[in-house]
């Protein structure tokens, strides 16, 4: 019976796979950011009010985004 070596899941993923994932998710994040900016400026032009983000709103947005990232990272956990 041949001796099969057991590799850790992190060792089984090759570098090109990691690079592809980083490029795809980076482009998705860039696209999302640009679309968000366009929507904010369009709303600002429509209402005639400058868009401002207070410290509290910025913190709420950051927490929302971190929660979303956490949910995404938990999608494939078993």
C-alpha positions as CSV (number, residue, x, y, z in Angstrom):
1,X,0.0,0.0,0.0
2,X,1.6,3.3,-1.0
3,X,2.2,5.9,1.6
4,X,0.0,9.0,0.8
5,X,1.1,12.2,2.3
6,X,-1.7,14.3,3.8
7,X,-1.5,18.0,3.0
8,X,-3.1,20.8,4.9
9,X,-5.9,22.6,3.0
10,X,-3.8,25.8,2.8
11,X,-0.9,23.9,1.2
12,X,-3.2,22.4,-1.5
13,X,-4.1,25.8,-2.9
14,X,-1.6,26.9,-5.5
15,X,-0.3,30.4,-5.9
16,X,-2.0,31.1,-9.2
17,X,-5.4,30.3,-7.6
18,X,-4.7,32.8,-4.9
19,X,-3.7,35.4,-7.4
20,X,-6.8,34.9,-9.5
21,X,-9.1,35.2,-6.4
22,X,-7.3,38.4,-5.3
23,X,-7.6,40.0,-8.7
24,X,-11.3,39.0,-9.1
25,X,-12.3,40.3,-5.6
26,X,-10.2,43.4,-6.0
27,X,-12.0,44.3,-9.3
28,X,-15.3,43.5,-7.6
29,X,-14.5,45.9,-4.8
30,X,-13.3,48.6,-7.1
31,X,-16.5,48.3,-9.2
32,X,-18.6,48.4,-6.1
33,X,-16.8,51.5,-4.8
34,X,-17.1,53.4,-8.1
35,X,-20.8,52.5,-8.4
36,X,-21.4,53.7,-4.8
37,X,-19.6,57.0,-5.5
38,X,-21.6,57.5,-8.7
39,X,-24.9,56.8,-6.8
40,X,-23.9,59.3,-4.1
41,X,-23.0,62.0,-6.6
42,X,-26.1,61.4,-8.6
43,X,-28.3,61.7,-5.5
44,X,-26.4,64.9,-4.5
45,X,-27.1,66.4,-7.9
46,X,-30.7,65.4,-7.8
47,X,-31.4,66.9,-4.4
48,X,-29.0,69.8,-4.6
49,X,-27.5,68.9,-1.3
50,X,-23.8,68.1,-0.8
51,X,-23.2,64.6,0.5
52,X,-21.5,64.6,3.9
53,X,-20.7,61.7,6.1
54,X,-20.5,62.2,9.8
55,X,-18.1,60.3,12.1
56,X,-21.0,58.3,13.4
57,X,-22.3,57.4,9.9
58,X,-18.7,56.5,8.8
59,X,-18.4,54.1,11.8
60,X,-21.8,52.6,11.1
61,X,-20.8,52.0,7.4
62,X,-17.5,50.5,8.5
63,X,-19.2,48.1,10.9
64,X,-21.7,47.1,8.2
65,X,-18.9,46.4,5.7
66,X,-16.9,44.4,8.2
67,X,-20.0,42.4,9.0
68,X,-20.6,41.7,5.3
69,X,-16.9,40.6,4.9
70,X,-17.3,38.3,7.9
71,X,-20.4,36.8,6.4
72,X,-18.7,36.2,3.1
73,X,-15.7,34.6,4.8
74,X,-18.1,32.2,6.7
75,X,-19.9,31.1,3.5
76,X,-17.6,28.1,2.9
77,X,-16.9,27.0,6.5
78,X,-18.2,23.6,7.4
